[in-house]
Amino acid sequence: MIELVTSAQMRATEQAAIDSGEVTGLELMECAGRGVVEAIFEEWPKMAQTCHRAVILCGPGNNGGDGFVVARLLTEWGWEVELFLYGNAEKLPPDARVNYERWINIGSVQALTKGVIEKQTDIAVEKEGTDIYGNASIERGQSTIFVDALFGTGLCRRFDGDLLEISREWSDYCYENGIAVDIPSGLCADSGYPIGGNWFFCRIVVSFGSLKVGQYLGECLYDIDKIHCVDLNLPSHEATQVNLLETWDIDVDARGLVGGGLQKTLHQHKYSHGHAYVISGPSTKTGAARLAARGALRIGAGLVTIGAALSAMNEHAAHLNAIMLAEVSDAEDYTDNIASDGRINAVCIGPALGLERDQAELLKAVLQSQRTTTIDADALTLISKDKVLFDLLHEKCVLTPHGGEFARLFPDISEKLSAKPTKGPVYSKVDATRAAAKRAGCVVLFKGPDTVIAAPDGSCSINSAHYKRSAPWLATAGSGDVLAGFVTGLLARGFAPMQAAETAAWLHVECALQFGPGLIAEDIPEQLPLVFRKLGL
């Protein structure tokens, strides 16, 4: 896993290193600028072989200082560079001022005003030529790269005046060959939210030191193809307790999230891996429970049973083989037959459960039994309508809401999350999920391409399906039911609630990536054997 930091933590880490004498601000700026140039050549290798053109926008702070370094290095490489400064050079911070002066010894600085971007893109088209669709291409010779070095992670205000118009011009003309220094200008580095609604669309982002929380949150990430991280060789920072579930080293992962916990050995039998119990909805609404049960079985639960009303038995029996069936028509059935069965060690309730009083009473019985429980879909809605049910939540529960369910469960937190801020730092999905977990007293898995998982103690992880892990095919009916089954199967196998939620979310995306386009919910569990094989399990 990778630790993510807030903008304040990153600044504190850099300042501590400077104050200790380990590094100077100028050295950090030089390293950052070199990292941007290396990222350009990595993304567009042909650009390292011939001379091209760069349009660089520098801002009034140290992000602008990074831009001056990029301009100087590309000029030394033989590139043609046009540099535009937003703000007064006399007011630049000391390190940025030094790099400004180094730049004006070899190049010029122009004022950044509205209309400049459109003019520069016209020049780029004249120099490069276009295909029959009007698109310029690196393959046809000289091309122009647009570098956004206006505002970095410290931005805390919205754009106005000329800057607002400039951001619109940039987004209209520069996205395809746009590269952002640390974070696209206009985005909050702690939330991924565009402060004031406008930001500089860039296809590539180059981050420095550590990846930021906001680089893995929010819908704006859909427009970013790739993120590079430049190692500044800084000492460790104060722990933020936000982890990115992107890649796991199976051999050395100390928490054992994917390692030994998922393996099966010759010394174990089916009862060693737990018995998961999935409660079904009524007749004609049984498919969701089967999807969850299949997920629990594939992820390794030793036994899986679906509990259903007698009227739904035939529907289930027509589809099931390895998954068992038991009659659970109401709360009394659960209390008499299931709650006392110690072999059943994880329950899933909610997928297509129904919203009637009988289902609410059944949910109440499950919560009162204090079982390790995954709560999804209709069960979340029932809890949102009944404070008694909410108050029965306990530390062995995992809630798995999507955005609408989260808003019903935690309306005040959701309102704060969806507010339109005009200054930063912006309240983030991480903040919201942590607050929800603390209030509920259990793990909350807040679903989405930027799934956030938090525990009551504040520990938090982001499972991002962005950049190279983008998996848009998961937007299909039943996908969430399978995820609930994954969580339940891992709980049955003895995973702690936070660990089960993290592992399930990560494997869910890996299954989608394994299958690719055309994915439907039934396909997701069937990818687990291939994913496990790749992991060496």
C-alpha positions in Angstrom: 0.0 0.0 0.0 1.0 3.6 -0.5 0.5 6.3 2.1 -1.2 9.5 0.9 -0.7 12.9 2.5 -2.5 16.1 2.8 -1.1 19.3 1.4 -0.3 20.6 4.9 1.6 17.5 5.7 3.6 17.7 2.5 4.5 21.4 3.2 5.5 20.5 6.8 7.7 17.7 5.6 9.5 19.9 3.1 9.9 22.7 5.6 11.3 20.3 8.3 13.9 19.0 5.8 14.9 22.6 4.8 15.1 23.7 8.5 17.3 20.7 9.4 19.7 21.6 6.6 19.2 18.3 4.8 18.2 20.1 1.6 17.5 23.6 0.4 14.4 24.9 -1.2 16.3 25.5 -4.4 17.4 21.9 -4.5 13.8 20.7 -4.1 12.7 23.0 -6.8 15.4 21.8 -9.2 14.5 18.2 -8.5 10.8 18.9 -9.1 11.5 20.6 -12.4 13.7 17.7 -13.6 10.9 15.3 -12.6 8.5 17.2 -14.9 10.9 17.0 -17.8 11.5 13.3 -17.2 7.8 12.7 -17.1 7.3 14.5 -20.4 9.9 12.3 -22.1 8.5 9.2 -20.5 5.0 10.0 -21.7 6.1 11.2 -25.2 9.5 9.4 -25.9 9.8 10.9 -29.4 10.1 14.3 -27.8 13.4 13.4 -26.2 14.8 12.8 -29.7 14.1 16.1 -31.4 13.3 19.7 -30.5 9.8 20.6 -29.7 7.9 23.6 -28.2 6.6 24.2 -24.7 4.1 26.8 -23.4 4.6 27.2 -19.7 2.2 29.0 -17.4 3.9 30.1 -14.1 2.0 31.3 -11.0 3.0 33.7 -8.2 4.3 31.0 -5.8 6.7 28.1 -5.6 4.7 26.1 -8.2 5.6 28.9 -10.6 9.3 28.4 -9.5 9.0 24.8 -10.6 7.8 26.1 -13.9 10.8 28.3 -14.4 13.1 25.3 -13.8 11.1 23.3 -16.4 11.5 26.2 -18.9 15.3 26.4 -18.4 15.8 22.6 -18.7 13.8 22.3 -21.9 15.6 25.3 -23.4 18.9 23.6 -22.6 17.5 20.6 -24.4 17.0 22.7 -27.5 13.3 23.3 -27.2 11.5 26.5 -28.1 9.8 27.8 -24.9 7.1 30.4 -24.4 6.7 31.4 -20.7 3.8 33.3 -19.2 3.7 34.6 -15.6 0.5 35.3 -13.7 1.3 37.9 -11.1 4.1 40.2 -10.2 7.7 38.9 -10.5 8.8 41.2 -7.7 6.5 39.4 -5.3 7.7 35.9 -6.0 8.9 33.8 -3.0 12.7 33.8 -2.6 13.4 30.4 -4.3 11.0 31.0 -7.1 12.6 34.5 -7.6 16.0 32.9 -8.0 14.8 30.6 -10.7 12.9 33.4 -12.3 16.2 35.4 -12.6 18.0 32.3 -13.9 15.3 32.0 -16.6 15.3 35.7 -17.7 19.0 35.3 -18.5 18.1 32.9 -21.3 14.5 33.6 -22.1 11.6 36.0 -21.9 8.6 36.3 -19.6 5.2 37.5 -20.9 2.2 38.5 -18.9 -0.5 35.8 -18.7 -3.8 37.4 -19.7 -7.0 36.2 -21.3 -6.7 35.3 -24.9 -3.1 34.2 -24.6 -3.9 30.4 -24.5 -6.1 30.5 -27.6 -3.4 32.5 -29.5 -0.7 30.0 -28.4 -2.8 27.0 -29.6 -3.3 28.8 -33.0 0.5 29.1 -33.2 0.9 25.4 -32.3 -1.4 24.4 -35.1 0.5 26.6 -37.6 3.8 25.1 -36.6 2.7 21.5 -36.4 0.1 21.1 -39.1 -3.0 19.0 -38.5 -4.6 15.9 -39.8 -7.9 15.9 -41.7 -9.7 16.1 -38.3 -7.8 19.2 -37.2 -5.7 17.4 -34.7 -2.0 18.0 -34.2 0.3 15.0 -33.6 3.7 14.4 -32.2 4.2 11.8 -35.0 4.2 14.6 -37.7 7.2 16.5 -36.2 7.4 19.4 -33.8 4.6 19.5 -31.2 3.7 21.8 -28.3 3.4 20.7 -24.7 1.4 22.9 -22.3 2.7 23.0 -18.7 0.4 24.2 -15.9 2.7 25.5 -13.1 0.2 28.2 -11.9 -1.0 27.0 -8.5 0.1 23.9 -6.6 -1.3 22.1 -3.6 -1.6 25.2 -1.5 -4.4 26.8 -3.6 -7.3 27.7 -1.3 -9.3 30.2 -3.3 -11.5 30.2 -6.4 -10.6 31.7 -9.7 -12.0 35.0 -10.7 -11.6 37.7 -13.4 -9.1 37.0 -16.1 -7.9 33.8 -14.4 -11.4 32.3 -14.7 -11.4 33.0 -18.4 -7.8 31.7 -18.8 -8.8 28.4 -17.1 -11.7 28.0 -19.6 -9.4 28.6 -22.6 -6.8 26.1 -21.2 -9.5 23.4 -20.7 -10.8 24.0 -24.3 -7.5 23.9 -26.1 -4.7 22.4 -24.0 -6.0 19.2 -22.4 -4.5 16.6 -24.8 -0.9 17.8 -24.4 -1.4 19.3 -21.0 0.8 18.4 -18.0 0.2 19.7 -14.5 3.0 20.5 -12.0 1.9 18.7 -8.7 -1.8 19.0 -9.2 -4.0 20.7 -11.9 -4.5 24.3 -10.9 -7.9 24.8 -9.3 -8.2 21.4 -7.7 -8.0 21.0 -3.9 -5.2 18.7 -3.1 -7.0 17.3 -0.1 -10.4 16.5 -1.7 -9.9 16.5 -5.5 -12.7 19.1 -5.6 -12.5 22.0 -8.0 -12.6 25.1 -5.8 -15.1 27.4 -7.4 -15.9 24.9 -10.1 -13.1 25.6 -12.6 -9.7 23.9 -13.0 -7.0 23.4 -15.6 -7.8 20.1 -17.3 -4.5 18.1 -17.8 -4.0 14.6 -19.1 -0.8 14.1 -17.1 0.0 15.1 -13.5 3.5 15.1 -11.9 3.4 14.9 -8.1 6.3 15.6 -5.8 7.5 13.9 -2.6 4.3 11.9 -1.9 1.0 11.3 -3.6 -1.7 13.5 -2.2 -5.1 12.5 -0.9 -7.0 14.7 -3.4 -5.1 13.1 -6.4 -7.3 9.9 -5.8 -10.6 11.5 -4.9 -13.4 13.0 -7.0 -14.9 13.0 -10.5 -12.3 15.4 -11.9 -9.8 12.4 -12.0 -11.8 10.9 -14.9 -10.0 13.4 -17.1 -6.5 12.6 -16.0 -4.8 9.6 -17.7 -1.7 9.2 -15.7 0.1 10.4 -12.5 3.8 10.4 -12.0 5.4 10.8 -8.5 8.9 12.3 -8.2 10.9 11.1 -5.2 12.4 14.2 -3.4 14.3 11.9 -0.9 12.6 13.6 2.1 12.3 12.1 5.5 9.0 10.4 6.6 6.2 12.7 7.5 3.6 12.6 10.3 1.3 9.7 9.5 -2.0 10.7 7.8 -3.6 7.3 8.2 -4.8 7.4 4.6 -3.6 4.5 2.5 -4.0 3.9 -1.2 -5.0 0.4 -2.1 -3.2 0.3 -5.4 -0.6 -2.4 -5.4 0.2 -4.9 -2.7 3.5 -6.7 -2.2 2.3 -10.2 -1.3 5.6 -11.3 0.2 6.3 -8.3 2.5 2.9 -6.8 3.3 3.0 -6.7 7.1 -0.7 -6.4 7.5 -1.3 -9.6 5.5 -4.1 -8.0 3.5 -3.8 -10.4 0.6 -1.1 -12.8 1.7 -1.6 -15.7 4.0 -5.1 -14.7 4.9 -6.4 -15.8 1.5 -4.3 -19.0 1.1 -5.7 -22.4 1.8 -3.4 -25.2 3.1 -3.4 -29.0 3.3 -4.0 -28.7 7.1 -7.3 -27.0 6.7 -10.9 -28.1 5.8 -14.0 -26.2 4.8 -15.0 -25.3 8.3 -11.6 -23.7 8.8 -12.7 -21.0 6.3 -16.0 -20.0 7.9 -19.7 -20.2 7.1 -21.2 -17.2 5.4 -25.0 -16.6 5.6 -26.7 -14.4 3.0 -30.3 -13.4 3.6 -32.4 -13.2 0.5 -35.2 -10.9 -0.6 -38.7 -12.2 -1.5 -39.7 -14.2 -4.5 -38.8 -12.5 -7.9 -36.1 -10.5 -6.1 -33.7 -13.3 -5.3 -30.8 -12.6 -7.8 -29.0 -10.1 -5.6 -28.6 -12.6 -2.8 -27.2 -15.2 -5.2 -24.7 -12.7 -6.5 -23.5 -12.0 -3.0 -23.4 -15.7 -2.1 -21.4 -16.5 -5.2 -19.0 -13.7 -4.3 -18.6 -15.1 -0.7 -18.0 -18.6 -2.0 -15.5 -17.6 -4.7 -13.5 -15.5 -2.3 -13.0 -18.6 -0.1 -15.6 -19.0 2.5 -15.8 -22.7 3.4 -19.6 -22.8 3.3 -22.2 -20.4 2.1 -25.9 -20.6 2.8 -28.7 -18.5 1.5 -31.6 -17.9 3.9 -34.9 -17.3 2.2 -38.6 -17.4 2.7 -40.3 -20.6 1.6 -41.9 -18.8 -1.4 -38.5 -18.0 -2.8 -37.0 -21.5 -2.3 -37.8 -22.8 -5.8 -36.2 -19.8 -7.5 -33.0 -20.3 -5.6 -32.9 -24.1 -6.0 -33.1 -23.8 -9.7 -29.8 -21.8 -9.8 -27.7 -23.2 -6.9 -25.4 -26.2 -6.4 -22.6 -25.6 -4.0 -24.5 -22.9 -2.2 -26.9 -24.3 0.4 -30.5 -23.1 1.2 -32.3 -22.7 4.5 -35.7 -21.3 5.3 -35.7 -17.9 7.1 -39.1 -16.3 6.7 -39.0 -13.8 9.5 -37.1 -12.5 12.5 -38.4 -15.4 14.6 -36.9 -18.0 12.2 -33.5 -16.2 12.3 -33.5 -16.0 16.1 -34.5 -19.6 16.6 -32.5 -21.3 13.9 -29.5 -19.1 12.9 -28.6 -16.8 15.8 -27.8 -19.8 18.0 -25.7 -21.6 15.3 -22.1 -20.9 16.2 -20.8 -22.3 12.9 -22.3 -19.4 11.0 -19.7 -16.6 11.6 -20.7 -13.9 9.0 -24.0 -12.6 7.8 -24.9 -10.5 4.7 -28.2 -8.7 4.7 -29.6 -6.1 2.4 -29.3 -7.0 -1.3 -32.9 -6.8 -2.7 -34.1 -7.5 0.9 -37.2 -5.3 0.7 -38.3 -2.3 2.8 -41.4 -3.7 4.6 -41.9 -4.0 8.4 -41.1 -7.7 8.3 -37.7 -7.0 6.7 -37.0 -4.3 9.3 -37.7 -6.8 12.1 -35.5 -9.4 10.5 -32.7 -6.8 10.2 -33.2 -5.9 13.9 -32.8 -9.6 14.9 -29.6 -9.8 12.9 -28.1 -6.7 14.6 -29.2 -7.9 18.0 -27.4 -11.2 17.5 -24.1 -9.2 17.4 -22.9 -11.3 14.4 -20.1 -10.1 12.1 -22.4 -8.5 9.5 -22.2 -6.9 6.1 -25.0 -4.4 5.7 -25.9 -3.3 2.1 -28.6 -1.9 -0.1 -32.2 -2.1 1.3 -30.8 -2.8 4.8 -29.0 0.6 4.7 -32.2 2.3 3.7 -34.1 0.6 6.6 -31.5 1.8 9.0 -31.7 5.3 7.7 -35.4 5.4 8.5 -35.2 4.0 12.0 -33.0 5.3 14.8 -33.5 2.2 16.8 -31.9 0.1 14.0 -29.1 2.7 13.6 -28.3 2.5 17.3 -28.0 -1.3 17.1 -25.0 -1.0 14.8 -21.8 -2.4 16.4 -18.1 -2.7 15.8 -18.5 -6.0 13.9 -20.6 -4.4 11.2 -19.5 -3.2 7.7 -21.7 -0.7 6.0 -21.4 -0.6 2.2 -23.3 2.5 0.9 -23.2 4.1 -2.5 -23.7 7.9 -2.7 -27.5 7.9 -2.4 -27.5 5.4 0.5 -24.8 7.4 2.3 -26.9 10.6 1.9 -29.9 8.8 3.5 -27.8 7.4 6.4 -25.8 10.5 7.1 -27.7 13.5 5.6 -25.8 16.2 7.4 -22.4 14.7 6.5 -23.5 14.3 2.9 -24.7 17.9 2.8 -21.4 19.1 4.0 -19.6 16.9 1.4 -21.8 18.1 -1.5 -21.5 21.8 -0.6 -20.1 24.2 -3.2 -17.0 25.7 -1.5 -15.4 28.9 -2.5 -12.2 28.4 -0.6 -10.1 25.5 0.6 -9.1 23.1 2.0 -12.4 21.4 0.9 -14.3 18.8 3.0 -13.4 15.6 1.3 -14.9 12.1 0.9 -12.2 10.9 3.3 -13.4 13.4 5.9 -17.0 12.3 5.3 -16.3 8.6 5.6 -14.3 9.0 8.7 -17.1 11.0 10.3 -19.7 8.4 9.3 -17.6 5.5 10.7 -17.2 7.3 14.0 -20.9 8.0 14.2 -22.0 4.5 13.3 -19.3 2.9 15.4 -18.3 0.5 12.6 -16.5 0.3 9.3 -18.0 2.2 6.4 -17.1 1.4 2.8 -18.3 4.4 0.8 -18.5 3.1 -2.8 -17.5 4.7 -6.0 -14.6 4.9 -8.4 -12.9 6.5 -5.4 -14.1 4.0 -2.8 -13.2 5.2 0.7 -13.1 2.8 3.7 -12.8 4.1 7.2 -13.0 2.7 10.7 -14.2 4.4 13.9 -10.6 4.9 15.1 -9.9 7.2 12.1 -7.9 4.7 10.0 -8.7 5.1 6.4 -8.0 3.7 2.9 -8.8 4.8 -0.6 -9.4 2.1 -3.3 -9.0 4.2 -6.4 -10.2 2.9 -9.8 -8.5 5.7 -11.7 -5.5 6.1 -13.9 -4.1 2.6 -14.7 -6.7 1.0 -12.5 -9.7 2.6 -14.2 -12.5 0.0 -14.3 -15.7 1.7 -15.7 -17.2 -1.7 -16.4 -18.0 -2.0 -12.7 -21.0 0.4 -13.3 -23.3 -2.5 -13.9 -26.3 -3.9 -12.0 -25.4 -6.3 -9.3 -21.8 -5.2 -9.0 -22.3 -3.9 -5.5 -24.0 -7.2 -4.4 -20.9 -9.1 -5.4 -18.8 -6.7 -3.4 -21.0 -7.2 -0.4 -20.5 -11.0 -0.9 -16.7 -10.5 -1.1 -16.7 -8.6 2.2 -18.9 -11.3 3.9 -16.8 -14.2 2.6 -13.7 -12.5 4.0 -15.4 -11.9 7.4 -16.3 -15.5 7.5 -12.7 -16.4 6.9 -11.7 -14.4 10.0 -10.6 -11.1 8.5 -11.2 -8.1 10.7 -13.9 -5.7 9.4 -11.5 -3.1 8.1 -9.2 -5.6 6.6 -12.1 -7.5 4.9 -13.5 -4.2 3.4 -10.1 -3.1 2.1 -9.3 -6.5 0.6 -12.7 -7.0 -0.9 -12.7 -3.5 -2.6 -9.2 -4.1 -4.0 -10.1 -7.5 -5.4 -13.4 -6.2 -6.8 -11.4 -3.8 -9.1 -8.8 -6.4 -9.9 -11.6 -8.7 -11.1 -13.0 -6.0 -13.4 -9.6 -5.3 -14.8 -9.0 -9.0 -15.4 -12.3 -9.3 -17.4 -12.4 -5.9 -19.2 -15.2 -4.5 -21.3 -18.5 -6.3 -21.4 -18.3 -7.2 -17.7 -21.6 -8.1 -15.9 -22.0 -8.9 -12.3 -22.1 -12.6 -12.8 -18.6 -12.4 -14.3 -16.9 -10.7 -11.3 -16.6 -13.7 -8.9 -15.5 -15.9 -11.7 -12.3 -13.8 -12.2 -11.1 -14.5 -8.7 -9.3 -17.7 -9.5 -7.3 -15.9 -12.2 -6.6 -12.9 -9.9 -5.5 -15.3 -7.1 -3.2 -17.2 -9.5 -1.5 -13.9 -10.5 -1.0 -13.1 -6.9 0.7 -16.5 -6.4 -1.9 -17.8 -4.0 
